[in-house]
Every structure is written in structure tokens, then in C-alpha cells.
Amino acid sequence: MIAAIQRALGEPLLRVADLRVSFGDRHERREVVKGVTFTVGAGECLAIVGESGSGKSVTARTLVGLTGPGSTVRADELTFDGKDLTGLRDRHWRAIRGRDIGLILQDALVSLDPLRPVGKEIEEAMRVHGWGTAPQRRTRVRELLTLVGMPEPELRVRQRAPELSGGLRQRALIASALALDPPLLIADEPTTALDVTVQAQVLDVLEAIKRRGTALVLISHDLAVVSRLADMVAVMNGGRILEYGSARQVFGNPSHTYTRALIDAIPSRRSRGTRLSQAERRAQLNVVQPRFDADKPLLEARGLVKRFRGPDGVQRCAVDEVSFTLSHGETVGIVGESGSGKTTTARMVLGLIRPDAGHIYLSGDPWSQLSERARRARRRELSVIYQDPLSSFDPRWSVEQILTDALSQAEYRTPAERRLRVGELLDLVGLDSGHLNRHPLVLSGGQRQRVAIARALAPHPRVVVCDEPVSALDVLIQAQVLDLLKELQLELGVSYLFISHDLGVIHHMSDRVLVMKDGKIVEHGDADSVLTQPVHPHTRELVASLPALPESRYGRPGIHQPPAASE
């Protein structure tokens, strides 16, 4: 009703003028949002883009009263539906959140209660605000899960967050935010953990509620996603809005150099063979030209099969007859939807789980067939970079302790040798010795991922499994990490098994691509062939689901958009 009235009157539903947010006491106060001004009308989408630390998420959280302890919020105007939001107490915010203003957070793993079934989690917002009877709420939960593209909703309502993939958890969060159909929705990186087809489904949902009159504030580092939904775009850096205008204007003809850098940093087919970031190139030491020898693969998987029993007692095949090879110095990309089997395949390669059938060979020798004790001596030949390095680090350890722990004690026998190697690893990934005594929680996302890469390289691996290594990073930091991985491959001759749901990243990084669906490889081949002239219907669906930037008078036009088959 609010949205309909506001749309009829042509009045903004949300007004923000000279918003300033700071943290700390009066003696040491740090301002992180510095004079931000914008409006959002019913049925309108404002996208706020920028790198980590730009102030965009703090701005979003301020709109729902979640800036946190030690914060001070000041604004010439901060109103929703004419109601002043400044100075509200917690109990007033609790009445507004969920009912009037919905919030989709980006970190589904920590935002969902790990001890509660997903169905109960989604139902909670309705129960708190007194919506419907218990049976009506349960029916609504299933409707919401279907709406956001959750497979097997009857099963998922009984599962808990740790039992779900990142993409499924994110869909549960979106369903929860939509439960009470709020007139304003704040979406903080709502598609970060989603594969392209599910991302397209979620964008369809957001487009539909926008057409229905819901106002959207979208926070995202994916400019192509932003361009599909946004009417207006605010580009933030250093707590300030550097550029503000219509999506077509900002992306088609950006006026600020920072906006141009964001556009240039997007990986795609057109960026292959070029640097994405404007950061200074590392000084490479000994460049090793990749040697692709298909007759003597470094890694070979033959007929891998893996089944798991679900909470309903039903056996499901997660990986079904998967075979592939990886050569010296080569990057093989694996792409597919959540639940397609790509991460399970990687875990079998790493020897973390044993195949139910099939075998893996490392340099021609048995690998998966060995006992863990027999594998231990060769474990240093394979390493891994995870999607979320923070959860894979011991938060009590310093960077020096994390890297020292990854070293072979037989190879680096003395403390002096280990300190020297740790310094070399930091230098490899572009960090200085000042990071040695820091802990993961005080590092930026990009710094943490660099430490994760250094840890992966510590034992001199021949194969590095990259499991969504840049999906949690903003576009500029992602560009730096991808450039770093390419440079290290040339320098060290390492091979990558690169897993990602982002086809632009896969196309930029990979020599060959495997497309997985329902545990099977449905298409494989040269990256250009597979991603520009797909043969299998599922690959075509993935490629067609990619959002694209509008045609631009600046930079690479239509980034993320594959060329026509005739090109």
C-alpha cells in the first residue's frame, strides 16, 4: 500500500541527505560515510557500487539501524515514508525491520542459525511480526523457497545451514527477506555466492518485486548484475559518492577515473591475455613457460563416482563418471551450478574424500587409491585456495604462524630457514614484512586471500585447486588476485584446477573448461570454443544467463556478454 501511494504521488519512499556515519569516541572518531545523499522511489532501484571499505555496506546497514555499537549517525535527512529514522531506539527498529524494510545480507554462512532448520529460520520474521497462523507460515515458507529457485523445497526446510551449499544458503536468506513483502528492500551482495542460472532466477525475482512497486537499494561489486536492475547508480569510494547518475550514463559514459577502473577490472573473454588491475606488476624471477602435454598429464581423473545419503535417507549421486586431465602449467576451469558436483570433484582430487568408484592419478602414479598414510608423503604436491580464507585460518594465529605451519619441517629445518621462506612467500604475493605479526581479522579481504595463496604455495605444489578463490572479493581486488595467480603460474609453472560459478572469471583464466551438471561433465574443450560456441543446452543456458553491461562509449562494450557464434 505504501509503495502504491508513493508511486502515485511520484514521491521518493526513501530520502537520504548528507548522511555521515562514524565510529569510536569523541577523542578517536573515524568517519566512514561522509556526506552521502540520494533518494529511492517506489518501484525504483538504486545500486551502490565500490570496493571493500568504500562505505557502501555501512550505508546500507544504516538504513535498517544496524550500524553497530560505537557508531554515530548524523544526517540532514534520513526518512522512510516520511518517518524520521534518525535517533530511533532498538525496539522501534525491530518493528520496522522485515515488515517495512527488508534486508538481504551477503554472508549466508554466519547470517543463518546453524542449529535451526532453514524453514524455521525463514518463518521467524513472520512469527515475530504476528503474520498468519503456523500452517499459513509453513505454506508461505515453501512458496518463498520455490520463488527463489530452491530445489527440493520440501527437503530444504528440514535442513540446517551447514548442510546447504553457499548458493542454497543465499537463496534461503533472500526468501527470509521477502517473507513479509516489505515496500523497501536492501540487498547487500544478494547474488555473490550464486551460480549464473540461479543468479538469473534471483534477478528475475528482484525485477518482479520492483515492477510490483518495491523500492530496492542494491549493493554489489558485480557491475553487470547492477546494470540489469538499477535505474540509478552511486559509485562510492572512501565514504563518498564519486559519481551518481542513471545506469546507462554511469556505465555507458563514466566520468570518473575510478568508475573506469571498475569497468576495466571485469574479467571476460575480451580480457584474456591482459592485466585486469592497474596495480604495479610483480617483478617475476624465473619465468617458466607452460608445457601442455596431453599424453603425460600431471593429474588424471578416470570415471569418478561419489554418492551421499541425504537427511531423508535417499542416496544421491553427487559425481557421476567424471573424467579429465590436467597438464603441466595448464589451467582447467570447472563451471556449473551449485550442487553440480564441482566442489565434490575437487575434494576427491585433494584426497579429502574417497571416490566410490574411479581413480585419480598424480604424475601417472595412483593417488586416490592410496591410504592416507601412503598419501601423506606426496600431499605437498597438491594444495588448495578456498573461497573464504577467514574461515580456513586459525584466528589466533599471526600471518607468520599460518605460513610457517604450511612449510615442510623436513625441508626447512631451522627457524632461520623457515623465517626466510615465509619472507619469500610474502614477497611472492605482494605483501611486505609488516604483515607478519597481523592476524586474519585485521586484514582486508584481498590481503587475506593473498595470505591464502602464499599458504597454498608454501609446500611447492605442482597442482593448486582454486575453489571459488575470488567470489567473495570486490571487482578491483578480484582483478589484482587474478593477475597475481596468472603471474605466479608463469613464474612457478604450477597447474590450476580452477572452480568458479563466474563464467567471466573462468573464461579469463582457463585454457580448457569442463561444464558440470547433476554430477556429470556435459561439455568440455577449449575455453573459447565452449564459452562462445556452446553445444550442450545446459552450457547455452549458462551463457545466456550472464548479465551484460550496456553498450559503452568507454572501455570494453558489453562486458560478460559472449560474442555471437559467427564472430
N, C-alpha and C positions, 0 to 999 in steps of 0.2 A: 504493500500500500504506500509506504514512504517513497519508494523508488518511482511508482507511477505518478504520484503527486509532483515530485521533484522534476520528473521528465516533462510533465505537462506545463509546469511553470518555467522550465528552462533554467532552473536554479541549481548551482552545484550542491551536491549532497555533502561533500567534504571540503572544508576550506582550511588551508594552512598558510599562514603569513609570518615570515621572519622567525621560523622555528629554530630554537637553539637548545641543544642538549649537552650537558657537561657532567663529568664525573669527578668525585673527590670532594674534599672540604674546601673552605674558602681560602686556605693557605696554599693548597696544591690542587687547583681545579683545572681539568683538561676538557676543553670544548671539542666535541667530536662531530656535532651537527651545527653548522654556522650560517644561520640566516636563510633557511630553506623555505621557499614559497611555491605553492601550487594549489590547484583545485581539481576535484574529480566530480563529474556529474553522474546521474543515474544512467546506466547503460553505457558508460564510458570507461575505457581502460587507460590508466597512466602507468607506464613502465619506467622503473628507476634502474639504471644500469651503472656499472662501475666495478672497479676491482675490490678485493678484500680490504677492509679498513677504510673504504671511501665514505662510510656513514649511511649507506642505503638501508642496511638491516636495522640499525638503531632507529632510523626514521620510521621504518615500518612498525617496529615494536612500540614506538611512542604512540602510535595511533590506536593501540589496544591497551595502553597502560602497563607495558611490560619492559620498561627501560631498566628496571632492576634497582637494587639498593645502591645508595651513594650517588644517585643521579638527580640532576636538577633540570627541569623542563620549563622553558620560557617561550612565549610566542605572543606576537601581536594579535593573532587569531588562530585558534585551533578548535573548530566546531564541526559537529556531525548533526545533520538535520536541524541546524540552528541551535543545538545544545553545546554549551561550552564544555570542552573536555579537559581544560587545564584545572589542576587542583582537585580532581576527583579522588575520593577515597577508594580503597581496595574493594569495599562492598558495592560501590557504585559501578566500578569497572567490571566486577563479576556479573552484574546484571546486564551489562552491555555486551560483553564478550560472548560470542556464539550466537546470541539472539539478534543483535543489531550489526555487529561487526564480527565476521569470521576470520580465522587465521589459519593458514596452512604453513607449517614450519618445514624447513629443509632437512632437518636431521631426524629421520623417522626412527632410527635405532634408539635414540635417547628420549624421543618425544612420546613414545608409546610405553605403557606399563608392561615390563617383561613378564609379570606374574599374572596378568589378566588376559582372558581371551579377547581377540580383536572385536568380536561382536559386542561384548560388554563395554569395551573402550569407546566405541562409536555411540553406543546407547547412552553413555554417561551424560553428554551435553543435553540430550533431550530430557533425561530424568531430572537433572538439576534445574532446568527451566520449566518443569512441570508439563512437558508436552506428551499427550496421549497416554494410553494405558500400556501396560507391559507388553501384551501381544501386538499392539499397534507399533510400539517402538521396535520390536523384533522384526516385524514386517518391513518397516522403514529402513532398518539396517541392511536387509537383503536387497532392497530396491537401490540403495545408495551404492552398495558394492557392485551391483550389476551396472549401474550408471557409470562408474569409473573404470569399468573393464576388468574387474577382478574375476579371474577364472575360478570355477567351482565355489561360488559364494557360500553354499551350504556347509562346505568343509572349512572354509577360511574363518567363519565366525567362531569356530571352536578352537582355532589355533592361536598361539601366542606369538608375539613379535619375533622372538629368536628363531621361530620355526619358519618364518617367511623370508623371502629374498628382499633385497633393498627396494626393488620396484614394487613388490606387493605391499611392503610396509608403507611406502609413499602413497599408494592408492588408498590404503586404509586411513591415513591422515587426511587426505583430500575428502574422503567420504565423511569423516567426522566433522570437518569444517563446513560441509554443505548440509549437515543434518537439519538445521533449523531455518534453512533458506534465508540467510541474513542479507539485507539490502546492500551491504558493503563487504567485500571480501579482500583481505590482504593475503597475497600469495607470495611467500618468500622462497624462491627457487623451487617451485612446485613440481618441476619435471627433471630435476638434476639427476635422480637415480633411475630414470625410466628409459627403456629402450624406445626406438623411434616409433614403432607401431602403437605402443601403449601411450607414449608421449602424444601422438596424434589423437588418440582417443580422449586423453585428458584435455587437450586443447579444444577438441570438439565440445566437451562438457563445459569448459570455461566460456567458449564462444556462445553456447546456447544460453547459459545463465546471464551472460552480458546482453544478449538480444532480449531477454526477458526483463531487463531493466536493472540488473545488479551492477553496481559500480565495482571496478577492480583496481587494485594497486598491485602491480606485478613487479617483483624483484627477481632479476635473472641476469646471469652472465652470458646466456646464450642469445645473441642478438637476433638470430633467425627466428627463435621462438617468440621473442619480444615483437618482432616485426609483424607476425601473424595476428597478434591480439591487440597491440597498442594503437590507440588513437593519438596519444601524446607520449613523448619520451623525455625524461630528465636524465642527463648524464652527470653523475656525481664523481667527485674526486676530492680528497682532503676535507670532507664535510661540507663542500659547497656544490651547487649545481653550476656546471661549466657551460652546459648547452641545454636548451629547452625548446621544444617545438613539436610539430607533427612528426609522426614516424617516417613519412615519405621525405620530409625535409631533412631530418637528422641523419637518416641512413642513406638517402639519395645524394645529398649535397652537404656533408658535415662541414661546419665552420671552424671547429676547434681541433687542434692537432691531437688532443687526447682521444677524441672520438675517432679520428682517422686511425690512430694506433690500435684501438679496439677492433675496428673493422679488418685491418691488415693482419691481426693476430689469429683470425679464424682459420683453422685447418680445413683443407678441402683437396679435391683433385688438382685444382689450379695452383695450390701452394706446394705441391710435391717438388722436392729438389731445391727448395728455397728456405731461408730462415723466416720464422714467423715473428720473432721478437726483435725489438730494437736494442736489446741488451748486447753488451760487448761480447764478441765471440771468444770462447776459451782458447788459450794457446795450446794446440794439440802437440803431443810429444811424438809418438811413433804411429803414424797412420797406417792401419792395416786394411788393405783393400779386401772387401768381402769375397769369399770363394764359394760360389754356389756349385755344389757337386751333388746332383740328384742321385748318382749311382752309389755314393758313400755318404748317406745322411748322418748328421750329428745325432739327431733324435728321430726315432721312428715309432709310430703307434700302429698296431695292427689289430683291427677288429675289437676295439674296446667296448665292453658292456658293463653297466653298473645299474643295479636296482636298489630302491629304498622302500621300506614299508612306511606308509603314512599313518597318521593318528587314527584313521578309520580302518586300519588293518590291511588295506589293499596295497599290494606290491606294484610300484610304478617304475618304469624303465627310464632312468634319467639320461643315460648314454647308451646308444644302440648301434653297435657295429661301426664305430668311428675309427678311421684310419687316415694317417697323414705323415708327412716327413718334414723335417726342419734341417736346412743345410747350414754350414759354417758361415757366419756373418750375415745370415738372412733374417728377415722379419716376416713371420707368418701371422696374419691377423685372424682372429676368430670373432665373428659377429653373430648376434642372434638376440631374440627376445629374452626377457627374464624367464628362467625355467627351461631354456632351450638345451641346457647341458654343458655350456661352455666352461663354467667355473668347476663343475664336477670333473670335466676332462682335464683341466689344469691341475686339480688336486691329485688326480691319478698320475699325471706326469711327474709331479713333485714327490710322489711316493707317500702322500699323506693318507690316501685311501687305496685299497687294493681292488683292481678290476675283478668283476665276477667272471669275466671271460676276456680273452685277448691278451696281448702282451705289449710291453714298451721296451725298446732297445736304446741304449745310450752308447754312441760310437760303435755300434754293431754288437755290443755285449748286452746280455739280459739285464734288465733293470727292475721292472715291476715284479718279476718272478722271484726276486731275491728276498730273503728275510730282512727285517730291519737291521739286524746286527751286521749282515753281509753288505747292506747298502751304505752303512754309516761311513765307511772309508771313502766313498765316492760322492757323498752328499754335497761336498763343496763345489762340484761341477754344475749343480743346478741351484738357482736362487730365485727369489720372488720379491716383487714390489706390489704391495697391496693398495687397495683403493683408499683405505683410511689408516694412514700410518699412526695416528694418535692412539688408536685402539690396539695397535700391534706393538707399541712401545711400553716399557715399564715407566710410568710417570715419575717414579722416584729416582730414576737413573738420569745422569747427565748425558749429553751427546757423546762425550769421551767414553763413558761406560758402555753405552749402547754399541758403539763401533768396536771397542776393544773386545766385547763379548762375542762379536761376529768373527773375530780373527782366529785362525788356526794356531793353537798353542804350540803345535809341533813345528810350524814354520816360523813363528815369531816367538822365540823362547824367552827373551829378556824384556823387562819393562821398557828399556830404551828402544828396542826394536819395535815394540808394539806402539809406543808413542809416535815414532817416525812414520809407521804405516798409517796410523789414524790421521796424522797431518797430511799425508799424501792423498788419503781418501777425501778429506775435506776440500783439498785443492782441486781434486778431480771434479767435484760437483759445484765448485764456485763459492765455497764458504771459507771464511777465514778462521784463524785460531781463537778469535773472540767467542766463537760459538761452542767451544769445548765444554765449558762449565755450565752451559744453559740446559734447562730441562724442556721436554717437549711442549708443556703447556704454555711456555712463554715464547715459543717460536711461531712465526706465521705459517699459514698453510703451505706456502711454497717452500719455506725453509725446512719444514717437517718432511716434505716429500723429497727434498734434496738429501736429507739425512737418511731417509728410507732407501734411496738409490745408492748412497755410499755404503750402507749396511749390506745391500744386496751384492755389491761389487767386492766387498771385503775378502771373501774366500777365493777370489779369482775364478768366478764361474765361467762355464762355456755357454750355458743357456740361462737366460733370465726370463721367468714368467712374469709378465706385466698384467696384473689383474685389475682392470679399470684404474690405471695409475694416475689419471688426470681428471676423472669425472667430478671430483669434489673441488676442483680449482677454478678460479675465475679465468677469463679468457687470456689475460696478459700473463699470468703466472703459468697457465697451461702452456702457452706458447714457449716460455722460457724452458719449461721442463721437457717438452717435446724436442726442442732444439738441442738440449743437453743430452737426451737419450740418443739422438742421431749422431752427435759429435763423439760420444763415448763408444758407440758401435764402430765408427770408423777408426777410432784410436785403439780400441782393445780387441776388435774382431769378434765381439760377443754376438750371440744369436738371441733374438727376442721371439717369444710366443706372446703375442700382444692381444689381450682381450678387451673389448670395448663395445658399448652399445651405440657409440657415436660414429656413424659412417664417415663423417668428415675426418675424424682423427685416424680411423682405420685406413682410409684412402691415402692420407698424407704420409703415414708411417710404413705401410706394408708393401712387401714385394708380391706376396701371394695372399689370398683371402679364402677362408673357409666360412661358409654360411650354415649355421645350425638352426634346426627347428625340431622340437619334440625329440631331442636326443640324437638326431641323425644329421649328417652333413648332406645338405640338399643341393649345394653348389660349391664349386671350388675352382680356383685358377688364378691367373694374373690379376692383380688388383684393378687395373684399368678395365680389363675385359668384364670382370664380374660386376663392378660397380657402375659402369657406364652402359653396358650392353647385357643386362641380366637375362638369364634364360628361364630360371625357375620362377613360378608365380610368387613364391614367398619372398625371394630376393627382389622381384619387381615391386612387391608391396612395401618392403623396407625402404627401397629407394624412393618410391612415390610418397612415402610418409614424411620425408625430410622437408622441414620448413625452409624457406629461402628468403634472403633479404631482397627487397625490391630492387629493380634496375637502378644502378647508381652512376652518377656522373663522376664519382671518385672511386678509386680502388678497383677491386675485382668485382664485377657485377654479378648479382645472383649467387652469392657465396652459399655453399651447401647444395646448390641445385646442380644435378648431374647434367652433362650435355646430352643432346639428342643422339640416338643411335647412329645417325648418319654423320655426326661430327667427326 
